[in-house]
């Protein structure tokens, strides 16, 4: 990915945790932080950052979905 992260937890350059459960939690934290940021950007009316946030939210939602394939991560 070649974008600057909008939130610390949504930084794709940071190392992912070793366990499946921790990876799922990290991906969900990124999604939650980006949803909060998306609401803030909508209130402010910043269109370009909002589009970047949407792109990052799609990426982290996908990562979260992939991590959820492990049955241990969902329990």
DRENTI-878711 format. One record per residue (C-alpha): residue number from 1; x, y, z. Coordinates in steps of 0.001 Angstrom, whole numbers, plus 500000, padded with zeros to 6 digits. Layout:
rec seq: NUM | u: X | v: Y | w: Z
...
//
This chain:
rec seq: 1 | u: 500000 | v: 500000 | w: 500000
rec seq: 2 | u: 501320 | v: 503430 | w: 499180
rec seq: 3 | u: 499293 | v: 505778 | w: 501342
rec seq: 4 | u: 499940 | v: 507619 | w: 504566
rec seq: 5 | u: 497768 | v: 506120 | w: 507283
rec seq: 6 | u: 494999 | v: 508331 | w: 508647
rec seq: 7 | u: 495182 | v: 506692 | w: 512081
rec seq: 8 | u: 497967 | v: 504965 | w: 513973
rec seq: 9 | u: 496141 | v: 501639 | w: 514152
rec seq: 10 | u: 495502 | v: 501715 | w: 510381
rec seq: 11 | u: 499194 | v: 501903 | w: 509481
rec seq: 12 | u: 499861 | v: 499018 | w: 507071
rec seq: 13 | u: 503614 | v: 499298 | w: 507710
rec seq: 14 | u: 503327 | v: 498325 | w: 511363
rec seq: 15 | u: 503999 | v: 494688 | w: 512181
rec seq: 16 | u: 500974 | v: 492481 | w: 512612
rec seq: 17 | u: 500749 | v: 490414 | w: 515789
rec seq: 18 | u: 501864 | v: 486796 | w: 515724
rec seq: 19 | u: 498636 | v: 485142 | w: 516857
rec seq: 20 | u: 495514 | v: 484880 | w: 514714
rec seq: 21 | u: 493298 | v: 486302 | w: 517438
rec seq: 22 | u: 495578 | v: 489307 | w: 517952
rec seq: 23 | u: 495697 | v: 489938 | w: 514184
rec seq: 24 | u: 491891 | v: 489905 | w: 514057
rec seq: 25 | u: 491741 | v: 492332 | w: 516984
rec seq: 26 | u: 494315 | v: 494635 | w: 515357
rec seq: 27 | u: 492395 | v: 494678 | w: 512077
rec seq: 28 | u: 489138 | v: 495422 | w: 513901
rec seq: 29 | u: 490838 | v: 498245 | w: 515824
rec seq: 30 | u: 491982 | v: 499731 | w: 512511
rec seq: 31 | u: 488446 | v: 499497 | w: 511107
rec seq: 32 | u: 486956 | v: 501126 | w: 514214
rec seq: 33 | u: 489475 | v: 503974 | w: 514189
rec seq: 34 | u: 488884 | v: 504605 | w: 510488
rec seq: 35 | u: 485105 | v: 504654 | w: 510984
rec seq: 36 | u: 485564 | v: 507288 | w: 513671
rec seq: 37 | u: 487856 | v: 509265 | w: 511377
rec seq: 38 | u: 485356 | v: 508917 | w: 508522
rec seq: 39 | u: 482598 | v: 510450 | w: 510663
rec seq: 40 | u: 484908 | v: 513309 | w: 511642
rec seq: 41 | u: 485905 | v: 513999 | w: 508029
rec seq: 42 | u: 482260 | v: 513936 | w: 506932
rec seq: 43 | u: 481374 | v: 516542 | w: 509570
rec seq: 44 | u: 484250 | v: 518753 | w: 508404
rec seq: 45 | u: 483430 | v: 518280 | w: 504712
rec seq: 46 | u: 486957 | v: 517255 | w: 503645
rec seq: 47 | u: 486380 | v: 515347 | w: 500404
rec seq: 48 | u: 489881 | v: 514144 | w: 499464
rec seq: 49 | u: 490799 | v: 512897 | w: 502955
rec seq: 50 | u: 487360 | v: 511269 | w: 503122
rec seq: 51 | u: 488074 | v: 509391 | w: 499879
rec seq: 52 | u: 491454 | v: 508257 | w: 501277
rec seq: 53 | u: 489731 | v: 507147 | w: 504467
rec seq: 54 | u: 487204 | v: 505142 | w: 502442
rec seq: 55 | u: 490058 | v: 503432 | w: 500572
rec seq: 56 | u: 491842 | v: 502546 | w: 503817
rec seq: 57 | u: 488599 | v: 501376 | w: 505400
rec seq: 58 | u: 488003 | v: 498997 | w: 502479
rec seq: 59 | u: 491540 | v: 497608 | w: 502839
rec seq: 60 | u: 491278 | v: 497046 | w: 506603
rec seq: 61 | u: 487759 | v: 495618 | w: 506298
rec seq: 62 | u: 489177 | v: 493068 | w: 503857
rec seq: 63 | u: 492058 | v: 492267 | w: 506234
rec seq: 64 | u: 489564 | v: 491843 | w: 509064
rec seq: 65 | u: 487427 | v: 489517 | w: 506934
rec seq: 66 | u: 490456 | v: 487388 | w: 506023
rec seq: 67 | u: 491503 | v: 487210 | w: 509681
rec seq: 68 | u: 487985 | v: 486170 | w: 510668
rec seq: 69 | u: 488309 | v: 482996 | w: 508575
rec seq: 70 | u: 490210 | v: 481454 | w: 511474
rec seq: 71 | u: 487593 | v: 479984 | w: 513867
rec seq: 72 | u: 489725 | v: 480896 | w: 516909
rec seq: 73 | u: 489654 | v: 484581 | w: 515977
rec seq: 74 | u: 485869 | v: 484701 | w: 516101
rec seq: 75 | u: 485459 | v: 483152 | w: 519556
//
